[in-house]
Amino acid sequence: MSLIEQPLVSICIPTYNGEEYLEEALYSAINQSYKNIEIVITDDQSKDRTVEIVNKIKSTTNIPIYLHIHKPEGIGENWNYSVRKSNGEYIKFLFQDDLLHETCVEKLLKPFLINKKMGLSFCRREILFNKDDIFNKNWVSRFKELHINWSKINYMQEGKTLLKDKGFLSEPRNKVGEPTCVLLKKEVFNTVGYFRKDLKQSLDYEYWYRVFKKFDVGFVDEELIAFRLHANQTTAKNSKIEISDYELYPKLVYKNLFWYLHPTLQKILFYKYNRLGKIYKKLRSYV
């Protein structure tokens, strides 16, 4: 496929004080085997060298790099802003601490070129972490291979079939991965909306499963990205200050995904969140 025939992919990098690893991240985007890309950086008014690093690297490549500095309005809004500023037919997120392996965009895009119903594809990830840190080691042992928590996962399938999985609500709830693992067709944002700004920990997988309702989903069984686990990242900070969407998330599933779920999960959520279900459950306890 010639460059003219290749659809444009926007590599979106939301940033805030990302100087430590940003240069590595940017060069991993620039060095993709798939060449029809643009890089869109949306910055939440960083106070470190983030902007300086971006401007330095812009001068070293012919790949379009766009930098947009805007008023901080939270994690989700920065992600959304990067999508709105993109020009591509496809969106490939890359977080400032992470890396794309050289064939990442090429291989995640392939299912879309085969199946026009595709809305999202995802891959496995390499984890970069301090192996002497016991918390990191435990996290990796639990959450390294997220895809094995699906009963069945194919190269391509209807997203609805994954929502019907009996283990959908079991841990880990995120069975896809972080945004760096995912490629999205931009039109999904017109169909299912944008990331919720009121969520912190679950805003990524809450969005993935909204996409599952409407589109087919691809899974590439290769480590195509590197996710960096360290104490300064947003997820770690949220854990420490106990920002959690743990209780809210099942309510969102009940409200938005109920009719797509396995009957066993429907029953559990009906008894927990439906007024009539609560009454029925209480009456049964007296029998």
BAMAR-78822 format. One line per field, with one value per residue (C-alpha): residue number from 1; residue in one letter; x, y, z. Coordinates in steps of 0.001 Angstrom, whole numbers. Example, Ala and Ser with C-alpha at 12.3 -4.5 7.8 and 13.67 -1.06 7.14 Angstrom:
<rs>
nr <- [1|2]
rest <- [A|S]
X <- [12300|13670]
Y <- [-4500|-1060]
Z <- [7800|7140]
</rs>
This chain:
<rs>
nr <- [1|2|3|4|5|6|7|8|9|10|11|12|13|14|15|16|17|18|19|20|21|22|23|24|25|26|27|28|29|30|31|32|33|34|35|36|37|38|39|40|41|42|43|44|45|46|47|48|49|50|51|52|53|54|55|56|57|58|59|60|61|62|63|64|65|66|67|68|69|70|71|72|73|74|75|76|77|78|79|80|81|82|83|84|85|86|87|88|89|90|91|92|93|94|95|96|97|98|99|100|101|102|103|104|105|106|107|108|109|110|111|112|113|114|115|116|117|118|119|120|121|122|123|124|125|126|127|128|129|130|131|132|133|134|135|136|137|138|139|140|141|142|143|144|145|146|147|148|149|150|151|152|153|154|155|156|157|158|159|160|161|162|163|164|165|166|167|168|169|170|171|172|173|174|175|176|177|178|179|180|181|182|183|184|185|186|187|188|189|190|191|192|193|194|195|196|197|198|199|200|201|202|203|204|205|206|207|208|209|210|211|212|213|214|215|216|217|218|219|220|221|222|223|224|225|226|227|228|229|230|231|232|233|234|235|236|237|238|239|240|241|242|243|244|245|246|247|248|249|250|251|252|253|254|255|256|257|258|259|260|261|262|263|264|265|266|267|268|269|270|271|272|273|274|275|276|277|278|279|280|281|282|283|284|285|286|287]
rest <- [M|S|L|I|E|Q|P|L|V|S|I|C|I|P|T|Y|N|G|E|E|Y|L|E|E|A|L|Y|S|A|I|N|Q|S|Y|K|N|I|E|I|V|I|T|D|D|Q|S|K|D|R|T|V|E|I|V|N|K|I|K|S|T|T|N|I|P|I|Y|L|H|I|H|K|P|E|G|I|G|E|N|W|N|Y|S|V|R|K|S|N|G|E|Y|I|K|F|L|F|Q|D|D|L|L|H|E|T|C|V|E|K|L|L|K|P|F|L|I|N|K|K|M|G|L|S|F|C|R|R|E|I|L|F|N|K|D|D|I|F|N|K|N|W|V|S|R|F|K|E|L|H|I|N|W|S|K|I|N|Y|M|Q|E|G|K|T|L|L|K|D|K|G|F|L|S|E|P|R|N|K|V|G|E|P|T|C|V|L|L|K|K|E|V|F|N|T|V|G|Y|F|R|K|D|L|K|Q|S|L|D|Y|E|Y|W|Y|R|V|F|K|K|F|D|V|G|F|V|D|E|E|L|I|A|F|R|L|H|A|N|Q|T|T|A|K|N|S|K|I|E|I|S|D|Y|E|L|Y|P|K|L|V|Y|K|N|L|F|W|Y|L|H|P|T|L|Q|K|I|L|F|Y|K|Y|N|R|L|G|K|I|Y|K|K|L|R|S|Y|V]
X <- [0|1426|1600|-1211|-3477|-2616|-5167|-3786|-3206|-2997|-664|-2135|107|-1601|1114|1669|5162|6403|10030|11515|10403|8817|11769|11799|8048|8240|11011|9080|6239|8496|10169|6996|7117|3754|4612|1362|1147|878|1738|-674|514|-1952|-301|-1934|384|3422|5829|8877|10753|7931|7266|10982|11522|8644|9908|13440|12276|9910|12938|14497|11729|9477|6587|3996|4078|1398|1615|-1499|-1235|-4538|-6121|-6047|-9496|-8595|-7209|-10221|-10553|-6904|-7500|-10638|-8881|-6165|-8811|-10575|-7285|-6386|-6803|-6472|-9006|-7592|-6480|-3452|-2893|628|1157|4195|5823|5201|6676|5365|7256|8223|5382|2681|569|993|-199|-3020|-4343|-4456|-7790|-9462|-8287|-9838|-13082|-14892|-17029|-13952|-13958|-11128|-8083|-5745|-2587|-567|2030|5537|5795|8737|9233|11693|12093|13288|9975|7667|4523|5516|6311|2941|1122|2830|2068|-1635|-2145|504|-1598|-5050|-6388|-6321|-9231|-11619|-13232|-12338|-10629|-10060|-8183|-11555|-15033|-18186|-17651|-21035|-19729|-17078|-19642|-21582|-18615|-19671|-16494|-16959|-17262|-14609|-11158|-9402|-12232|-9939|-9347|-8117|-5358|-4295|-4883|-1366|-2498|-5424|-6094|-9493|-11349|-12065|-15723|-16355|-16233|-19168|-21074|-20434|-19165|-15929|-14176|-16055|-14461|-15837|-13878|-10245|-9326|-11929|-12337|-10365|-12098|-15513|-14927|-13612|-16798|-18994|-17209|-17798|-21568|-21445|-18366|-16263|-13071|-9619|-6948|-3320|-1611|1769|3528|3388|3795|5729|3765|5897|4973|6401|5446|4915|2357|-1270|-2665|-188|-995|-4715|-4198|-2290|-4949|-7683|-9468|-11511|-14339|-14711|-18238|-19442|-18368|-20885|-23682|-22521|-22473|-26033|-27193|-25396|-24575|-27235|-28941|-25608|-24436|-24539|-27823|-25913|-24461|-27812|-29331|-26595|-26918|-30730|-30802|-28194|-29338|-32966|-35596|-37897|-34924|-33982|-37556|-37712|-34370|-35532|-38815|-36941|-34818|-37985|-39024]
Y <- [0|3349|6284|7980|4945|4617|6199|8885|7756|10411|9467|11415|12188|13973|15461|17050|17431|14553|15516|12322|9887|12073|12073|8262|8200|10693|8854|5575|7314|8869|5527|3612|1274|2744|6132|8041|9458|12776|13369|15473|16621|18280|19723|20677|23684|21680|23368|21350|20932|19118|21888|22486|18785|18741|21821|20409|17106|18844|20282|16840|15132|15623|13947|16591|17285|19589|20999|22412|23938|24371|24990|21818|20290|16803|13593|12649|16092|16081|12760|14158|17366|15391|13538|16774|18282|15262|15034|11291|8620|6596|7493|5862|6993|7085|8200|10285|7502|4684|3394|2052|-856|-239|-2204|-1173|1094|-1151|-4301|-2687|-1063|-4297|-5595|-2319|-2747|-6238|-5476|-2165|-2784|-2577|206|-763|-3013|-3753|-5687|-7186|-5019|-5223|-3811|-1585|-1504|-1576|-5288|-4582|-2958|-5559|-3553|-3451|-7173|-8035|-5699|-7242|-10794|-9897|-7580|-8355|-10594|-9019|-10859|-14266|-13082|-13348|-16775|-16544|-13835|-13908|-11775|-10227|-10470|-8506|-6399|-7612|-11162|-9989|-8058|-11343|-13040|-14582|-13242|-9691|-8142|-10305|-8921|-7386|-5294|-3807|-6767|-4567|-2385|1222|3681|3094|-501|646|1895|3469|4504|8199|7795|5894|9239|10474|7268|6612|9992|10878|9829|10690|13573|12470|9202|8712|5027|3448|6077|4032|665|2256|3764|580|-1263|1510|968|-2806|-2157|-678|-2007|-5061|-5499|-6766|-8337|-8672|-11321|-9580|-7145|-4039|-1395|-879|372|2012|1361|3859|5823|9184|8063|9212|5775|5370|8859|8148|4927|6718|9361|6747|8159|5152|4504|968|1449|3705|1455|-1431|1140|2440|-1113|-1642|1607|1353|-2307|-4350|-5844|-6917|-8936|-12625|-13536|-14418|-10903|-9342|-11122|-9906|-6285|-6414|-7444|-4845|-1727|-2149|-1043|-3968|-6309|-5188|-5759|-9186|-10185|-9056|-10997|-14136|-13901|-14373|-17542]
Z <- [0|-1031|1372|-564|3|3683|6043|8332|11914|14640|17482|20394|23373|26280|28494|31864|33357|31227|30734|32207|29504|26807|24413|24347|23772|20908|19095|19433|17570|14940|14199|13371|10366|9323|7859|7314|10807|12584|16229|18282|21708|24053|27138|30442|30989|32094|34467|33449|30128|28310|25771|25228|24451|21968|20134|19962|18440|15990|14223|13666|11681|8657|10467|11411|15148|16547|20058|21729|25195|26988|30379|32530|33035|34204|32718|30623|29084|28005|26243|24614|23590|21811|19787|18845|17663|15520|11743|11309|10439|13331|16848|18480|22039|23440|27002|27856|29929|27441|24198|20898|19402|15781|14138|16631|14419|11370|13170|15157|11979|9970|11391|10362|6771|6724|8568|8089|11199|13413|16002|18340|18340|21230|21965|24790|26478|27797|31336|32247|36015|38889|39593|43141|44068|45657|44799|41141|41076|42592|40187|37170|38322|38569|35615|32975|30694|30727|27673|29418|31568|28600|28198|24519|22502|18733|16247|15292|16863|17599|20685|21963|22259|24722|26774|27051|28729|32057|33669|32382|35858|37488|38285|36527|35213|32583|30269|27406|28826|29074|26187|24820|24024|21898|18346|17657|14545|15037|14090|17339|19168|17078|17849|21555|22750|24523|27730|30908|32780|36163|36283|37287|37480|35204|32498|29945|30213|30756|27318|25694|26678|25302|21979|22298|22197|18715|16906|16201|18196|17185|19375|18256|20381|20476|22801|20614|23306|26525|29525|32189|35810|38273|41382|39654|37087|37446|38329|41162|42479|42335|44323|47049|47593|47327|44325|43275|40836|42210|43568|40757|37890|38406|38497|35116|33776|35073|33465|30115|29398|31223|28156|26635|29661|30502|32299|35473|35641|34770|37766|40135|38994|38990|42640|43579|41718|40625|43179|42367|42399|45897|47124|45490|46989|50439|50147|49112|52246|54336|52512]
</rs>
